[in-house]
Every structure is written in C-alpha cells, then in structure tokens.
C-alpha cells in the first residue's frame, strides 16, 4: 500500500515548522514534528527567542531562532487580559525575521526540497510569506474543538448580524478574527497526506 512505504524508500524532504511561543502551542507543534520525522521528513523549526524550545531535547531537528522583540512587552503578560494584543504584536514583529530566515533556508545549497511550511494558526502573516515564496502552508490549530466551533460561529454571526460587534471589547476581537483575516482561511491536511507532497 502506498501510504505504508518504509521511511527508507521515501524521498527525503524538509518540513519547516513555526510555532507560536506559548507552551500550549509549542508542545503540539513539536509532537507533530516528531511524527513527521518518523515518516522520513527532515525537520527544521523556526522559533522566536521568547520561550524558545530546548534544542538538546530534540537533537534530530534543526532549530533556527529569530528575533521577536517580545521581551519588550513580556512583562505585561500577567496584567494585560487582551491575548490578541500579544498575538498581533508577534505577527507584526516577526514578519521580517521570519521572511529572512525562511529565504535563507530555501537558499541553502545541497539541502532537501522543502515540502511545506507548517505554522501556528495565530501566525496569520505567514500565509503571505509562504505565497510569496511559492511554498504550501499548512496551519496547525492547537485549540480545542469548542474554540473551533466558536470561531465558526463568530464568522457566521458577523455576516448575518451586528450582535457581536456591539458588545464592549469585541470590536478588537472581531477585527482580529474577521473573515478576511487568514486565521479564518485555514487549510487542514491529514498527516498521512504529507507523504504525497
């Protein structure tokens, strides 16, 4: 059967992963990376300096840190209840460093072809970067099913009524999770399909 080929017969390819720098996002991304590695993929993890993973725990991966300037606002984490503030900040501060790092990885001579980039769903800027470099992008959503259903409801109600936009601070929330934003335009792909990229 095609999907049961041994790792040694697979054409070795690279997958580049980029997790959001929070524990509930890093751990699932690294678990996915381990699964993909056992399927024969070479793994490169681009990560922010803030809350970076320990490379010695994953000696079979290549880690590439990028500047994020998050240390400038990290002290606000315990007191600022607006999680979208931190995600927006990271999306703005990581565009240049991520683009440069990804371009550098693609230009490395003698390296395997990059099959795709897998990014955290909250790193919505990465879609434009991947498109610009003609790379497929897969989104990893680390939230629960309840959150996924809530996001779908937000998109539905934002199109059919103005109820959500009239509630206090939800204007910020709605602009962040709007239907025109890449967060709501995600692609889902089962892991076994990656072997056919």
N, C-alpha and C positions, 0 to 999 in steps of 0.2 A: 504494500500500500504506500502511496506517495508520501503521506504525512508521517509514516513510521520509518523513514530512512534514517540510517545511523548518522551521528554527528560527523564522522569522518568522511562521509560521502557528500555532505553539504558543501556548497561553495562558501567559503568563509567570508562573511561580510560584517561590517561595523554597524552598530546602532548607537546613536548619541542620545543620552538622556539628560533632562534638565528639570530637577525637582524644585518646588518651592521650598525655602529654607526653614520649614517648620516640621517638627517631628512626625506629625500625622501625615505629612506629605513625603518626607524623605524615606521613611521606612517602607511604605508600599512601593515606591519607585525602585528602591534597591532590591526588594523582593522580586519585582518584575525583572530587573536586570539579572538576578541570579537564574531565574527560569530561562530567560533568553540565552544566557551564557551556556547553560546545559544543552541548549538546542543548537549550539555551534556558532553563535554570534560573538564577535569581539565587542566589548562594551567600553564606551567612553562616557564618563559622567562629567558634565559641566555643572559646576556648583558655585553658589555665592560664597563669599568669605564668611558671612554671618552664618553661624550654626552649621559649619561645613562638616561633612561626614569624615570619619577617620579612615584614610586610605589603607592603613595596616589591617583593618578588618576585612578588606576586600582586595587582596593582592592580585587577583585575576582581572581587575578593572583598571582602566586608566582614568585618573582624575585631573580635571582642569579647572582651577579656581578662577573666578572673575571678580573684579571689583564691583561692589554693590552700593557703597556709601550708606549702608543700613545702620552702621554704628552711630551715625548722626541722629537717628530717631529711635534707636532700640530702647532707650531709657523710657520712652513713652508707652511701651507695651503694657505695663501693669495698670496704667491710668487712663489710656485712651480706649474707650469701648468700641470705636469705629474700626472694625477689621478691614474695611475697604480702603481706609487711609493707607495702611501698610502695604496692601497688595498693589494699590495704584502707585505708591512710591517705588516699590520694587520694579514694576512694569516700566516706569519712566527711567529709573537709574540703571537698569540692566540692558537696555536696548543696545547701546554702543558696545559695551564689553562683550555681550553675548554674540553680537554680529561679528565682531573682530575675532573672537575665539573660534566660532564656527567656520569662518572663512579660512582661518589658519589651519584648522583640522582638515578641511577639504583640500587644501593646497599641499599637504604633507606628501612628499614623494614616496612611492612604494607602499602606501597603505591600501588596505582593502576598500572597496567601494562602500559608500555609506548607503545603507538600505533605507533608513528613515531617521527622523528625529522624533523622540517621544518627550513631550513636555507636560508639565502640570497644567491642568485646565485653567488655573488662575493666571498663568503667564500668557495672556491673550496676545501680547505683542509678537510672540514667536511665530504666529501664522504668517504675517507679512514678511518676516525674515526668511522663513522656510520657502515661501513662494518666490521671493527674490533670488534665492539660491537654487531654485528648482528641485527642492527636496520634499518628499512626502512628510507630512507631520501627522503624528498620532497623538491624541490627547489622553492623558490618564486622569480620570476623575477619582479622587480619593475620598470623596464624601459618601455618606450613606444613601440608601435608596430614598429615604424621606426627603433629603436635601434635593436629590434629583427631581423628585415629584414636585417639590416646592418651586424649583426653578422653572419647570414646565408651566406650573400654574401662574407664575409671575408673567411669563411671556404671553400666556393666553389672556389673562386679565388686563394686561397693559394694552392689548389690541382691542379688547371689547368694552372696556370701561375706564373711567379715570379714578376708580376707587383707590387703587394702590398709590397713585401719585398724590393724593390729597392727605395722606397720613404723615404727619410730622417729618421725620428724617428720611422717609422712604424715597424722596427725590434723589438723594445721593445713591441709595441702593438701586433704584430703577435705572439711573444713568450708567451705573457700573454693570448691571446685568441686563441691559437693554437688548432687544432682538438684533440690533445692528452690530452689537459687540461680538467679538469672536468667541467669548465664553459660551454663548448660546449656540454657536455653529460648530459643534464638535463632531468628530468622526470617531466611531467605535469600531474596533477591529479585534477579532479574537486572536489570541496568541498563536494558535496553530497556523493562522493565515500568514503570519510574518515570514514563514519559511518560503513563501511563494513570491516575495517582493523582488 
